[in-house]
Amino acid sequence: MRGRGGGQGGGGGQGGGGRQGGGGTVWLALRSLRHRRAAFAATFVAVLLGTALVGSFAILVEAAAGPVPADDAEALRVMGTVVGGWGALIVLFSVVSTVGVTVGQRDVEIGLLRVVGATPRQARRLVRAETLVVCLVASSAGAAVAFGGGRALLAALVATGVVSEAVRDVEYGGGFAALAATGVGMLLVCLAAAAIAGRRATRGPASVTAGEDLVGRPPVRWWRVPLAVVLIGYGAAMGVVTVTVTGHSDDPYDAMSTAGSNSLLVGVGLALLGPVLLPAGAALARLFLRGGGGAAYLATYNASRRAHLLGGVLGPVIVLTSGAVGTLMLVGTDGRTLVGPAPAGTETINLLNNVVTGMISLFAAIMVVNSFAAVVAHRRAELRRLWLVGGTRAQIERSVVAEAGLVAAVGVVLGLVGSLATVIPFGLARGEGVVPDGQLWLPPLIVGGVVALTVLTGLATVRRATRSTSILAR
């Protein structure tokens, strides 16, 4: 890929007639994608869903610019900007995760490209080109979905009384401007994600050996600890403010504004500390799993030894549990304790809470699935060694499923702890106390769903891996 003199072109000159620069990179990216459609499927789904969701709400912002009443225009703008901002952030993290997994599974290939002459910059350019092609197709498909979804959403808001009938016939240009802006925004998010993943993939010397996780690797990057302390501290502080200040306000939604995001903040803070908290959880689980057999022993051992790797699965589990339980319990408490007629904007607030919670849950679930794919991909050599020393396919599968169960258990416990940063302050502010008066069935239901998702993902991933001759029969 360095030029004509290299001959091989890092794989890009093969049949490429000496293609150089951007054209050769795009050509190589297209050929690469033809053979890796399954690997890029998670990125495609994340971008498609993100574009469809954000684009649908972006149409509301465009509609607000039309001839609509001032109250309706404000409600439409708030919904569009809040969902758009959260959506862009969530999609960024999701695409970084999915692209990072895809690139991580190709460490040998990228190392080989560098060994035969490609520079780190050229390897990063290839990653960006592949990601851009996938995101361009996915965002186009998502925009088509959003075109109908935005109109359906607008009609639903009118039907439920969130906005007035005057909005139904508003002329706003069909939403094309909003969809174009959403598509451009998603492409920028994808380029940022590809840049991050490409830089990670080209750090260090070139190698053609699959990079397994290193046991001696530091358990947590230095920046995670102060950032986690800030997020957890801020969430706790806002909980105190909710109880002592906004809980006594005449506006019933002042308390919601200071308590609503606390579960997410604390959940993200705990997720950042996942590589530290997972070994502690594994040590505690070891006390209860004595006599549980080889699978239980391997699960607790690997959770401690490979915490930096399994922490990538633990983080989304924590955020999914914390955000879903905290926000949905908050909405339930609000519905039970609101006295008198609902203030203006109640429907908008509840809709935003539910939509944002749904977005976070959806993309966190995608990240759980994708992270487990990364775990198995990084441990191919280890799984093969277990098979070589006498382990059967069923035993190997049980050990990975046990790890998934352990990670899920630690994750939901930490997620429930994080959700308390919203549930307790808001309950005290609304007079329900520490324990809510209703919906106590909801946390166990969410926990069961998260555990099932994690365990079934682990089972499906390891079964697919152990069926591959490249792992157990090579």
Secondary structure, DSSP 8 states (H G I E B T S, - for coil): ---GGGSSGGGTSTTTTT--HHHHHHHHHHHHHHT-TTTTHHHHHHHHHHHHHHHHHHHHHHHHTSS--HHHHHHHHHHHHHHHHHHHHHHHHHHHHHHHHHHHTTHHHHHHHHHTT--HHHHHHHHHHHHHHHHHHHHHHHHHHHHHHHHHHHHHHHHTTSS-GGGTT---GGGHHHHHHHHHHHHHHHHHHHHHHHHHHT-SS--SS-----TTS-SS-TTHHHHHHHHHHHHHHHHHHHHHTGGGSSSHHHHHHHHTTHHHHHHHHHHHTHHHHHHHHHHHHHHH-TTS-HHHHHHHHHHHHTHHHHHHHHHHHHHHHHHHHHHHHHHHHHHHH--SS--TTHHHHHHHHHHHHHHHHHHHHHHHHHHHHHHHHHTHHHHHHHHHTT--HHHHHHHHHHHHHHHHHHHHHHHHHHHHHHHHHHHHHTT--SS-SS-TTHHHHHHHHHHHHHHHHHHHHHHHHHTSHHHH--
